[in-house]
Amino acid sequence: MRVRDWDDIVADVVESGAEPEGWCAVAGDRANGLGEDLYLGHPNSGVFHLKTYAKNPFEVHGVGTQVARRLDDELEPLFPTKTDGSRFAVQSPPEDEDEAEDAAKRLQAVVEAHADAPTTPGDFFDDVMDALDSPAFGPMEFDNYDRPEGLDDLATTFEDAEDVLNTELDEVIEADEVDRGFQ
């Protein structure tokens, strides 16, 4: 298992080339200590585990690793399905002004199309993510104040990675010389 900066793991997700809407996620408070846990999964790209904390309103620090090469039949039930309520997306900023203008035009067309036709929030979200060329989006089980059941199940499944990442994040927090994260 190779532990890396959380930004590198997100870059792997962005650059994976996987079908963007095939991703799913489970996230919530860290079981022991400061910060949050996030598992991202895709059937063809695997499962990634990130542990992060907000040092201040402008800085998020953390670590992560790939814990499985595939989101197989054994792991899939631990993640939410497309019919579950919450959604997430990973976005990359436009590279230049022309790209930003093109994305704005595509987004405007999606908003106008959905305003004129009966639609669901899920369909609207999917179309917005397509218009913005989101590299990863999908259903998410998330709790702002606690840990979703799926998060505990994943932590148990990947217990060794959980222990290593907890140790690594605690070292990052200690090196940052903070007693608590920013909320």
Rosetta blueprint (number, residue, H / E / L):
1 M L
2 R L
3 V L
4 R E
5 D E
6 W H
7 D H
8 D H
9 I H
10 V H
11 A H
12 D H
13 V H
14 V H
15 E L
16 S L
17 G L
18 A L
19 E L
20 P H
21 E H
22 G H
23 W L
24 C E
25 A E
26 V E
27 A E
28 G E
29 D E
30 R L
31 A L
32 N L
33 G L
34 L L
35 G L
36 E E
37 D E
38 L E
39 Y E
40 L E
41 G E
42 H E
43 P L
44 N L
45 S L
46 G E
47 V E
48 F E
49 H E
50 L E
51 K E
52 T E
53 Y E
54 A E
55 K E
56 N E
57 P L
58 F L
59 E E
60 V E
61 H E
62 G E
63 V E
64 G E
65 T E
66 Q E
67 V E
68 A E
69 R L
70 R L
71 L L
72 D L
73 D L
74 E L
75 L L
76 E H
77 P H
78 L H
79 F L
80 P L
81 T L
82 K L
83 T L
84 D L
85 G L
86 S E
87 R E
88 F E
89 A E
90 V E
91 Q L
92 S L
93 P L
94 P L
95 E L
96 D L
97 E H
98 D H
99 E H
100 A H
101 E H
102 D H
103 A H
104 A H
105 K H
106 R H
107 L H
108 Q H
109 A H
110 V H
111 V H
112 E H
113 A H
114 H H
115 A H
116 D H
117 A L
118 P L
119 T L
120 T L
121 P H
122 G H
123 D H
124 F H
125 F H
126 D H
127 D H
128 V H
129 M H
130 D H
131 A H
132 L L
133 D L
134 S L
135 P L
136 A E
137 F E
138 G E
139 P E
140 M E
141 E E
142 F E
143 D L
144 N L
145 Y L
146 D L
147 R L
148 P L
149 E H
150 G H
151 L H
152 D H
153 D H
154 L H
155 A H
156 T H
157 T H
158 F L
159 E H
160 D H
161 A H
162 E H
163 D H
164 V H
165 L H
166 N H
167 T H
168 E H
169 L H
170 D H
171 E H
172 V H
173 I H
174 E H
175 A H
176 D L
177 E L
178 V L
179 D L
180 R L
181 G L
182 F L
183 Q L
